[in-house]
Amino acid sequence: MPELPEVETTVAGLRPVLEGRRLTRVEPRRADLRRPIPEDLRQRMTGARVTGLSRRAKYGLIETDRGDVLVFHLGMSGRWRIDPSEIEKHDHLVLETEDDRQLVLNDPRRFGSLDLIRADEVDDFGPFASMGPEPLGEEFTGQYLKAATWDRKAPIKQLLLDQHVVAGLGNIYVCEALHMAGISPRRAGAGISRPRYNRLVEAIRQVLASAIAAGGSSLRDFVQPDGELGYFAKQWLVYGREGEPCRCGAPVMRRVDSGRSTFFCRKCQK
Ligand code: ZN
């Protein structure tokens, strides 16, 4: 499942192909993904020039010179393919640029989404309206996190997955960052000191940045013909390593809460 670093890498991979280019073909190939694809997508985007690409939480944003923003979410299985040799069954959107590059959005499980909004309405767009700060942005600090959670009895892991507290953090990165910061996933938000929150914010930034760097180094492959954007392998400290030794020698533990796995070390995380 694509997480924030994969989306960041995807946007970085799309940028050299799309930025500054006029779109000569925009073709949705079905009416809906998780929700309907805007009916006027083709009409509003065909002939428009892409002026910029960015990311908000786990959404990618493609801006045009007509003041529109195409917002994509990769859901569980979405990925972009660049210059594919052929259009496949699960390619749900085809874009072509004036220099004959072709991009397709492929999503077999269709949990992703495509929305077209006005550039001045981005902050009010449903999923973004009440979203917390970006974990890699300046607003996200130990002080912010302490202020956002000082009276919260919920476990810190649950708070970090809450999009109102911080945007776009998924299960893998939360497990890894809590491990790196030495904080038990079960500790109540209110019971974590400011210095420990500072360490946690640093850990979150570090774990995301190293995943983005790993994705960046594999970008070369994506931009080859038939390249795929969106996924890369990464070696985790605790995630998916139940029973294997932690760096301290103790076995990595796994617990399942409401269908979601938590991996942690009892000895390193208090
Ligand atoms: Zn350990």
py3Dmol code that shows the C-alpha trace and the ligand (Angstrom):
import py3Dmol

protein = """\
ATOM      1  CA  MET A   1       0.000   0.000   0.000  1.00  0.00           C
ATOM      2  CA  PRO A   2       1.546   3.314  -1.052  1.00  0.00           C
ATOM      3  CA  GLU A   3       2.468   5.486   1.914  1.00  0.00           C
ATOM      4  CA  LEU A   4       3.617   9.100   2.066  1.00  0.00           C
ATOM      5  CA  PRO A   5       7.195   8.391   0.846  1.00  0.00           C
ATOM      6  CA  GLU A   6       5.882   6.442  -2.154  1.00  0.00           C
ATOM      7  CA  VAL A   7       3.571   9.313  -3.052  1.00  0.00           C
ATOM      8  CA  GLU A   8       6.447  11.792  -2.693  1.00  0.00           C
ATOM      9  CA  THR A   9       8.586   9.581  -4.946  1.00  0.00           C
ATOM     10  CA  THR A  10       5.726   9.236  -7.436  1.00  0.00           C
ATOM     11  CA  VAL A  11       5.297  13.015  -7.646  1.00  0.00           C
ATOM     12  CA  ALA A  12       9.074  13.408  -8.099  1.00  0.00           C
ATOM     13  CA  GLY A  13       8.940  10.831 -10.922  1.00  0.00           C
ATOM     14  CA  LEU A  14       5.992  12.477 -12.680  1.00  0.00           C
ATOM     15  CA  ARG A  15       7.443  15.987 -12.431  1.00  0.00           C
ATOM     16  CA  PRO A  16      10.094  15.770 -15.209  1.00  0.00           C
ATOM     17  CA  VAL A  17       7.552  14.233 -17.597  1.00  0.00           C
ATOM     18  CA  LEU A  18       4.637  16.578 -16.848  1.00  0.00           C
ATOM     19  CA  GLU A  19       5.842  19.916 -15.531  1.00  0.00           C
ATOM     20  CA  GLY A  20       5.586  22.696 -18.094  1.00  0.00           C
ATOM     21  CA  ARG A  21       4.010  20.342 -20.672  1.00  0.00           C
ATOM     22  CA  ARG A  22       0.695  20.780 -22.432  1.00  0.00           C
ATOM     23  CA  LEU A  23      -1.660  17.806 -22.140  1.00  0.00           C
ATOM     24  CA  THR A  24      -2.762  16.678 -25.574  1.00  0.00           C
ATOM     25  CA  ARG A  25      -4.891  13.779 -24.388  1.00  0.00           C
ATOM     26  CA  VAL A  26      -6.724  13.216 -21.107  1.00  0.00           C
ATOM     27  CA  GLU A  27      -8.807  10.090 -21.089  1.00  0.00           C
ATOM     28  CA  PRO A  28     -10.552   8.572 -18.082  1.00  0.00           C
ATOM     29  CA  ARG A  29     -11.312   4.965 -18.976  1.00  0.00           C
ATOM     30  CA  ARG A  30     -14.088   4.372 -16.465  1.00  0.00           C
ATOM     31  CA  ALA A  31     -16.623   6.464 -14.543  1.00  0.00           C
ATOM     32  CA  ASP A  32     -15.390   5.827 -11.018  1.00  0.00           C
ATOM     33  CA  LEU A  33     -12.649   4.648  -8.711  1.00  0.00           C
ATOM     34  CA  ARG A  34     -13.467   4.740  -4.975  1.00  0.00           C
ATOM     35  CA  ARG A  35     -15.744   7.646  -5.936  1.00  0.00           C
ATOM     36  CA  PRO A  36     -16.876   9.004  -9.296  1.00  0.00           C
ATOM     37  CA  ILE A  37     -14.239  10.518 -11.575  1.00  0.00           C
ATOM     38  CA  PRO A  38     -15.363  14.091 -12.457  1.00  0.00           C
ATOM     39  CA  GLU A  39     -17.306  14.000 -15.713  1.00  0.00           C
ATOM     40  CA  ASP A  40     -15.648  17.179 -16.969  1.00  0.00           C
ATOM     41  CA  LEU A  41     -12.086  15.967 -16.289  1.00  0.00           C
ATOM     42  CA  ARG A  42     -11.293  15.365 -19.962  1.00  0.00           C
ATOM     43  CA  GLN A  43     -12.732  18.680 -21.087  1.00  0.00           C
ATOM     44  CA  ARG A  44     -11.078  20.748 -18.351  1.00  0.00           C
ATOM     45  CA  MET A  45      -7.639  19.191 -18.652  1.00  0.00           C
ATOM     46  CA  THR A  46      -7.196  18.553 -22.369  1.00  0.00           C
ATOM     47  CA  GLY A  47      -5.046  21.348 -23.804  1.00  0.00           C
ATOM     48  CA  ALA A  48      -4.082  22.672 -20.366  1.00  0.00           C
ATOM     49  CA  ARG A  49      -0.447  23.129 -19.398  1.00  0.00           C
ATOM     50  CA  VAL A  50       0.827  21.522 -16.214  1.00  0.00           C
ATOM     51  CA  THR A  51       2.312  24.271 -14.039  1.00  0.00           C
ATOM     52  CA  GLY A  52       3.336  22.294 -10.985  1.00  0.00           C
ATOM     53  CA  LEU A  53       3.184  19.054  -9.028  1.00  0.00           C
ATOM     54  CA  SER A  54       3.128  18.614  -5.261  1.00  0.00           C
ATOM     55  CA  ARG A  55       2.008  16.325  -2.450  1.00  0.00           C
ATOM     56  CA  ARG A  56      -0.356  16.801   0.492  1.00  0.00           C
ATOM     57  CA  ALA A  57      -0.494  13.861   2.958  1.00  0.00           C
ATOM     58  CA  LYS A  58      -0.899  10.799   0.705  1.00  0.00           C
ATOM     59  CA  TYR A  59      -2.398  12.783  -2.202  1.00  0.00           C
ATOM     60  CA  GLY A  60      -0.572  13.925  -5.325  1.00  0.00           C
ATOM     61  CA  LEU A  61      -1.552  17.295  -6.852  1.00  0.00           C
ATOM     62  CA  ILE A  62      -1.164  18.205 -10.540  1.00  0.00           C
ATOM     63  CA  GLU A  63      -1.821  21.903 -11.200  1.00  0.00           C
ATOM     64  CA  THR A  64      -2.684  23.392 -14.580  1.00  0.00           C
ATOM     65  CA  ASP A  65      -2.571  26.890 -16.079  1.00  0.00           C
ATOM     66  CA  ARG A  66      -6.384  26.921 -16.057  1.00  0.00           C
ATOM     67  CA  GLY A  67      -6.434  27.127 -12.270  1.00  0.00           C
ATOM     68  CA  ASP A  68      -7.465  23.491 -11.848  1.00  0.00           C
ATOM     69  CA  VAL A  69      -5.773  20.898  -9.647  1.00  0.00           C
ATOM     70  CA  LEU A  70      -6.057  17.185 -10.371  1.00  0.00           C
ATOM     71  CA  VAL A  71      -5.822  15.437  -6.996  1.00  0.00           C
ATOM     72  CA  PHE A  72      -4.944  11.739  -7.097  1.00  0.00           C
ATOM     73  CA  HIS A  73      -4.845   9.140  -4.349  1.00  0.00           C
ATOM     74  CA  LEU A  74      -3.236   5.761  -4.996  1.00  0.00           C
ATOM     75  CA  GLY A  75      -5.510   3.853  -2.596  1.00  0.00           C
ATOM     76  CA  MET A  76      -4.281   0.326  -1.897  1.00  0.00           C
ATOM     77  CA  SER A  77      -2.805  -0.608  -5.240  1.00  0.00           C
ATOM     78  CA  GLY A  78      -2.504   2.475  -7.461  1.00  0.00           C
ATOM     79  CA  ARG A  79       0.634   3.403  -9.384  1.00  0.00           C
ATOM     80  CA  TRP A  80       1.548   5.506 -12.379  1.00  0.00           C
ATOM     81  CA  ARG A  81       3.211   3.922 -15.395  1.00  0.00           C
ATOM     82  CA  ILE A  82       5.301   5.997 -17.765  1.00  0.00           C
ATOM     83  CA  ASP A  83       5.336   5.268 -21.508  1.00  0.00           C
ATOM     84  CA  PRO A  84       3.789   1.810 -21.124  1.00  0.00           C
ATOM     85  CA  SER A  85       4.092  -0.544 -24.077  1.00  0.00           C
ATOM     86  CA  GLU A  86       0.332  -1.045 -24.032  1.00  0.00           C
ATOM     87  CA  ILE A  87      -2.777   0.109 -22.180  1.00  0.00           C
ATOM     88  CA  GLU A  88      -3.971  -2.537 -19.742  1.00  0.00           C
ATOM     89  CA  LYS A  89      -7.282  -3.399 -18.185  1.00  0.00           C
ATOM     90  CA  HIS A  90      -6.593  -1.582 -14.910  1.00  0.00           C
ATOM     91  CA  ASP A  91      -5.246   1.610 -16.495  1.00  0.00           C
ATOM     92  CA  HIS A  92      -8.014   4.029 -15.503  1.00  0.00           C
ATOM     93  CA  LEU A  93      -6.605   7.350 -16.700  1.00  0.00           C
ATOM     94  CA  VAL A  94      -4.388   8.048 -19.705  1.00  0.00           C
ATOM     95  CA  LEU A  95      -2.474  11.323 -20.098  1.00  0.00           C
ATOM     96  CA  GLU A  96      -0.424  12.325 -23.107  1.00  0.00           C
ATOM     97  CA  THR A  97       1.853  15.334 -23.368  1.00  0.00           C
ATOM     98  CA  GLU A  98       2.796  17.544 -26.305  1.00  0.00           C
ATOM     99  CA  ASP A  99       6.160  15.764 -26.485  1.00  0.00           C
ATOM    100  CA  ASP A 100       4.457  12.374 -26.869  1.00  0.00           C
ATOM    101  CA  ARG A 101       5.047  11.023 -23.402  1.00  0.00           C
ATOM    102  CA  GLN A 102       2.286   8.840 -22.043  1.00  0.00           C
ATOM    103  CA  LEU A 103       1.310   8.391 -18.401  1.00  0.00           C
ATOM    104  CA  VAL A 104      -1.278   5.968 -17.124  1.00  0.00           C
ATOM    105  CA  LEU A 105      -2.778   5.573 -13.685  1.00  0.00           C
ATOM    106  CA  ASN A 106      -3.164   1.869 -12.944  1.00  0.00           C
ATOM    107  CA  ASP A 107      -5.227   0.716  -9.950  1.00  0.00           C
ATOM    108  CA  PRO A 108      -6.477  -2.909  -9.932  1.00  0.00           C
ATOM    109  CA  ARG A 109      -8.333  -2.613  -6.612  1.00  0.00           C
ATOM    110  CA  ARG A 110      -9.747   0.858  -7.318  1.00  0.00           C
ATOM    111  CA  PHE A 111      -9.484   2.222  -3.771  1.00  0.00           C
ATOM    112  CA  GLY A 112      -7.759   5.272  -5.224  1.00  0.00           C
ATOM    113  CA  SER A 113      -9.451   8.495  -6.295  1.00  0.00           C
ATOM    114  CA  LEU A 114      -9.306  11.301  -8.856  1.00  0.00           C
ATOM    115  CA  ASP A 115     -10.725  14.729  -8.060  1.00  0.00           C
ATOM    116  CA  LEU A 116     -10.562  18.008  -9.947  1.00  0.00           C
ATOM    117  CA  ILE A 117     -10.697  21.113  -7.782  1.00  0.00           C
ATOM    118  CA  ARG A 118      -9.913  24.805  -8.169  1.00  0.00           C
ATOM    119  CA  ALA A 119      -6.467  25.917  -7.015  1.00  0.00           C
ATOM    120  CA  ASP A 120      -7.935  28.420  -4.545  1.00  0.00           C
ATOM    121  CA  GLU A 121     -10.081  25.700  -2.975  1.00  0.00           C
ATOM    122  CA  VAL A 122      -7.307  23.227  -2.130  1.00  0.00           C
ATOM    123  CA  ASP A 123      -7.333  24.030   1.607  1.00  0.00           C
ATOM    124  CA  ASP A 124     -11.122  23.546   1.751  1.00  0.00           C
ATOM    125  CA  PHE A 125     -11.089  20.250  -0.185  1.00  0.00           C
ATOM    126  CA  GLY A 126     -12.814  17.607   1.983  1.00  0.00           C
ATOM    127  CA  PRO A 127      -9.855  15.396   2.933  1.00  0.00           C
ATOM    128  CA  PHE A 128      -7.564  18.420   3.478  1.00  0.00           C
ATOM    129  CA  ALA A 129      -9.963  20.681   5.396  1.00  0.00           C
ATOM    130  CA  SER A 130      -9.304  19.397   8.927  1.00  0.00           C
ATOM    131  CA  MET A 131      -5.952  17.756   8.323  1.00  0.00           C
ATOM    132  CA  GLY A 132      -3.045  18.259  10.719  1.00  0.00           C
ATOM    133  CA  PRO A 133       0.366  19.570   9.607  1.00  0.00           C
ATOM    134  CA  GLU A 134       2.683  17.768   7.189  1.00  0.00           C
ATOM    135  CA  PRO A 135       5.149  15.557   9.114  1.00  0.00           C
ATOM    136  CA  LEU A 136       8.028  16.966   7.056  1.00  0.00           C
ATOM    137  CA  GLY A 137       6.838  20.571   7.345  1.00  0.00           C
ATOM    138  CA  GLU A 138       8.098  23.261   9.723  1.00  0.00           C
ATOM    139  CA  GLU A 139       4.859  23.387  11.691  1.00  0.00           C
ATOM    140  CA  PHE A 140       5.326  19.813  12.926  1.00  0.00           C
ATOM    141  CA  THR A 141       7.512  20.084  16.038  1.00  0.00           C
ATOM    142  CA  GLY A 142       7.757  18.495  19.486  1.00  0.00           C
ATOM    143  CA  GLN A 143       6.029  21.568  20.856  1.00  0.00           C
ATOM    144  CA  TYR A 144       3.153  21.202  18.385  1.00  0.00           C
ATOM    145  CA  LEU A 145       2.756  17.483  19.129  1.00  0.00           C
ATOM    146  CA  LYS A 146       2.797  18.060  22.882  1.00  0.00           C
ATOM    147  CA  ALA A 147       0.147  20.791  22.530  1.00  0.00           C
ATOM    148  CA  ALA A 148      -1.995  18.569  20.273  1.00  0.00           C
ATOM    149  CA  THR A 149      -1.950  15.592  22.652  1.00  0.00           C
ATOM    150  CA  TRP A 150      -1.283  16.835  26.217  1.00  0.00           C
ATOM    151  CA  ASP A 151      -4.816  15.887  27.357  1.00  0.00           C
ATOM    152  CA  ARG A 152      -5.271  12.793  25.197  1.00  0.00           C
ATOM    153  CA  LYS A 153      -5.515   9.423  26.917  1.00  0.00           C
ATOM    154  CA  ALA A 154      -5.379   7.512  23.620  1.00  0.00           C
ATOM    155  CA  PRO A 155      -2.212   5.531  22.873  1.00  0.00           C
ATOM    156  CA  ILE A 156       0.424   7.505  20.998  1.00  0.00           C
ATOM    157  CA  LYS A 157       0.305   5.095  18.078  1.00  0.00           C
ATOM    158  CA  GLN A 158      -3.383   5.786  17.536  1.00  0.00           C
ATOM    159  CA  LEU A 159      -2.803   9.548  17.842  1.00  0.00           C
ATOM    160  CA  LEU A 160      -0.065   9.513  15.198  1.00  0.00           C
ATOM    161  CA  LEU A 161      -2.389   7.681  12.790  1.00  0.00           C
ATOM    162  CA  ASP A 162      -5.081  10.343  13.347  1.00  0.00           C
ATOM    163  CA  GLN A 163      -4.998  12.634  10.280  1.00  0.00           C
ATOM    164  CA  HIS A 164      -6.180  15.575  12.406  1.00  0.00           C
ATOM    165  CA  VAL A 165      -3.024  15.311  14.538  1.00  0.00           C
ATOM    166  CA  VAL A 166      -0.535  14.832  11.694  1.00  0.00           C
ATOM    167  CA  ALA A 167      -1.183  14.287   7.975  1.00  0.00           C
ATOM    168  CA  GLY A 168      -0.373  11.200   5.979  1.00  0.00           C
ATOM    169  CA  LEU A 169       1.432   8.947   8.468  1.00  0.00           C
ATOM    170  CA  GLY A 170       0.740   5.241   7.918  1.00  0.00           C
ATOM    171  CA  ASN A 171       1.162   2.172  10.092  1.00  0.00           C
ATOM    172  CA  ILE A 172       4.653   1.186   8.933  1.00  0.00           C
ATOM    173  CA  TYR A 173       6.201   4.603   9.532  1.00  0.00           C
ATOM    174  CA  VAL A 174       4.502   5.042  12.905  1.00  0.00           C
ATOM    175  CA  CYS A 175       5.844   1.651  14.117  1.00  0.00           C
ATOM    176  CA  GLU A 176       9.338   2.487  12.898  1.00  0.00           C
ATOM    177  CA  ALA A 177       9.414   6.016  14.313  1.00  0.00           C
ATOM    178  CA  LEU A 178       8.146   4.931  17.739  1.00  0.00           C
ATOM    179  CA  HIS A 179      10.857   2.290  17.820  1.00  0.00           C
ATOM    180  CA  MET A 180      13.528   4.762  16.792  1.00  0.00           C
ATOM    181  CA  ALA A 181      12.368   7.202  19.504  1.00  0.00           C
ATOM    182  CA  GLY A 182      12.187   4.462  22.172  1.00  0.00           C
ATOM    183  CA  ILE A 183       8.502   5.122  22.915  1.00  0.00           C
ATOM    184  CA  SER A 184       5.999   2.343  23.592  1.00  0.00           C
ATOM    185  CA  PRO A 185       3.119   2.403  21.080  1.00  0.00           C
ATOM    186  CA  ARG A 186       0.694   1.979  23.990  1.00  0.00           C
ATOM    187  CA  ARG A 187       1.826   4.984  26.016  1.00  0.00           C
ATOM    188  CA  ALA A 188      -0.921   7.591  26.426  1.00  0.00           C
ATOM    189  CA  GLY A 189      -0.293  10.805  24.493  1.00  0.00           C
ATOM    190  CA  ALA A 190      -0.707  12.799  27.718  1.00  0.00           C
ATOM    191  CA  GLY A 191       2.068  10.816  29.419  1.00  0.00           C
ATOM    192  CA  ILE A 192       4.862  11.719  26.997  1.00  0.00           C
ATOM    193  CA  SER A 193       7.246  14.527  27.936  1.00  0.00           C
ATOM    194  CA  ARG A 194       8.239  17.359  25.659  1.00  0.00           C
ATOM    195  CA  PRO A 195      11.866  16.078  25.206  1.00  0.00           C
ATOM    196  CA  ARG A 196      10.512  12.671  24.191  1.00  0.00           C
ATOM    197  CA  TYR A 197       8.144  14.354  21.735  1.00  0.00           C
ATOM    198  CA  ASN A 198      11.115  16.227  20.269  1.00  0.00           C
ATOM    199  CA  ARG A 199      12.859  12.885  19.761  1.00  0.00           C
ATOM    200  CA  LEU A 200       9.713  11.397  18.236  1.00  0.00           C
ATOM    201  CA  VAL A 201       9.356  14.224  15.702  1.00  0.00           C
ATOM    202  CA  GLU A 202      13.011  13.792  14.728  1.00  0.00           C
ATOM    203  CA  ALA A 203      12.451  10.028  14.348  1.00  0.00           C
ATOM    204  CA  ILE A 204       9.383  10.560  12.138  1.00  0.00           C
ATOM    205  CA  ARG A 205      11.280  12.963   9.889  1.00  0.00           C
ATOM    206  CA  GLN A 206      14.242  10.601   9.717  1.00  0.00           C
ATOM    207  CA  VAL A 207      12.250   7.482   8.867  1.00  0.00           C
ATOM    208  CA  LEU A 208      10.282   9.323   6.162  1.00  0.00           C
ATOM    209  CA  ALA A 209      13.361  11.032   4.729  1.00  0.00           C
ATOM    210  CA  SER A 210      15.306   7.783   4.473  1.00  0.00           C
ATOM    211  CA  ALA A 211      12.380   6.080   2.713  1.00  0.00           C
ATOM    212  CA  ILE A 212      12.066   9.014   0.293  1.00  0.00           C
ATOM    213  CA  ALA A 213      15.820   8.828  -0.353  1.00  0.00           C
ATOM    214  CA  ALA A 214      15.517   5.075  -1.050  1.00  0.00           C
ATOM    215  CA  GLY A 215      12.648   5.802  -3.451  1.00  0.00           C
ATOM    216  CA  GLY A 216      14.638   8.582  -5.089  1.00  0.00           C
ATOM    217  CA  SER A 217      17.582   6.319  -5.765  1.00  0.00           C
ATOM    218  CA  SER A 218      15.280   3.867  -7.530  1.00  0.00           C
ATOM    219  CA  LEU A 219      13.593   6.622  -9.597  1.00  0.00           C
ATOM    220  CA  ARG A 220      16.053   5.995 -12.403  1.00  0.00           C
ATOM    221  CA  ASP A 221      14.310   2.681 -13.082  1.00  0.00           C
ATOM    222  CA  PHE A 222      10.851   4.222 -13.046  1.00  0.00           C
ATOM    223  CA  VAL A 223      11.514   6.621 -15.875  1.00  0.00           C
ATOM    224  CA  GLN A 224      12.623   3.865 -18.226  1.00  0.00           C
ATOM    225  CA  PRO A 225       9.978   2.883 -20.800  1.00  0.00           C
ATOM    226  CA  ASP A 226       7.307   0.863 -19.041  1.00  0.00           C
ATOM    227  CA  GLY A 227       8.569   2.203 -15.716  1.00  0.00           C
ATOM    228  CA  GLU A 228       6.311   1.970 -12.702  1.00  0.00           C
ATOM    229  CA  LEU A 229       6.024   4.591 -10.039  1.00  0.00           C
ATOM    230  CA  GLY A 230       4.933   3.994  -6.523  1.00  0.00           C
ATOM    231  CA  TYR A 231       6.630   1.124  -4.739  1.00  0.00           C
ATOM    232  CA  PHE A 232      10.048   0.260  -3.439  1.00  0.00           C
ATOM    233  CA  ALA A 233      11.456  -2.209  -0.947  1.00  0.00           C
ATOM    234  CA  LYS A 234      12.881  -1.019   2.321  1.00  0.00           C
ATOM    235  CA  GLN A 235      14.507  -2.766   5.247  1.00  0.00           C
ATOM    236  CA  TRP A 236      12.599  -2.057   8.462  1.00  0.00           C
ATOM    237  CA  LEU A 237      13.839  -2.148  12.078  1.00  0.00           C
ATOM    238  CA  VAL A 238      10.691  -3.708  13.557  1.00  0.00           C
ATOM    239  CA  TYR A 239       7.915  -3.668  10.952  1.00  0.00           C
ATOM    240  CA  GLY A 240       7.142  -7.195   9.701  1.00  0.00           C
ATOM    241  CA  ARG A 241       9.879  -8.705  11.901  1.00  0.00           C
ATOM    242  CA  GLU A 242       7.934 -10.484  14.616  1.00  0.00           C
ATOM    243  CA  GLY A 243      10.166 -12.900  16.564  1.00  0.00           C
ATOM    244  CA  GLU A 244      13.377 -11.665  14.950  1.00  0.00           C
ATOM    245  CA  PRO A 245      15.966 -10.098  17.251  1.00  0.00           C
ATOM    246  CA  CYS A 246      15.814  -6.345  17.750  1.00  0.00           C
ATOM    247  CA  ARG A 247      19.126  -4.456  17.775  1.00  0.00           C
ATOM    248  CA  CYS A 248      19.128  -4.982  21.573  1.00  0.00           C
ATOM    249  CA  GLY A 249      18.770  -8.758  21.166  1.00  0.00           C
ATOM    250  CA  ALA A 250      15.205  -9.054  22.496  1.00  0.00           C
ATOM    251  CA  PRO A 251      12.617 -10.461  20.065  1.00  0.00           C
ATOM    252  CA  VAL A 252      10.439  -8.025  18.123  1.00  0.00           C
ATOM    253  CA  MET A 253       6.834  -8.308  19.323  1.00  0.00           C
ATOM    254  CA  ARG A 254       3.641  -8.032  17.296  1.00  0.00           C
ATOM    255  CA  ARG A 255       0.218  -7.086  18.577  1.00  0.00           C
ATOM    256  CA  VAL A 256      -2.986  -6.693  16.595  1.00  0.00           C
ATOM    257  CA  ASP A 257      -5.364  -3.863  17.504  1.00  0.00           C
ATOM    258  CA  SER A 258      -8.538  -3.405  15.465  1.00  0.00           C
ATOM    259  CA  GLY A 259      -7.086  -5.401  12.589  1.00  0.00           C
ATOM    260  CA  ARG A 260      -3.828  -3.453  12.436  1.00  0.00           C
ATOM    261  CA  SER A 261      -0.465  -4.918  13.405  1.00  0.00           C
ATOM    262  CA  THR A 262       1.862  -3.116  15.761  1.00  0.00           C
ATOM    263  CA  PHE A 263       5.514  -4.193  15.820  1.00  0.00           C
ATOM    264  CA  PHE A 264       7.671  -3.078  18.728  1.00  0.00           C
ATOM    265  CA  CYS A 265      10.421  -4.020  21.168  1.00  0.00           C
ATOM    266  CA  ARG A 266       9.479  -4.310  24.824  1.00  0.00           C
ATOM    267  CA  LYS A 267      13.001  -3.618  25.969  1.00  0.00           C
ATOM    268  CA  CYS A 268      13.813  -0.559  23.812  1.00  0.00           C
ATOM    269  CA  GLN A 269      10.404   1.117  23.914  1.00  0.00           C
ATOM    270  CA  LYS A 270       9.003   2.442  27.197  1.00  0.00           C
TER     271      LYS A 270
END
"""
ligand_1 = """\
1
ZN
Zn 15.078 -3.700 21.400
"""
view = py3Dmol.view(width=600, height=400)
view.addModel(protein, "pdb")
view.setStyle({"model": 0}, {"cartoon": {"style": "trace"}})
view.addModel(ligand_1, "xyz")
view.setStyle({"model": 1}, {"stick": {}})
view.zoomTo()
view.show()
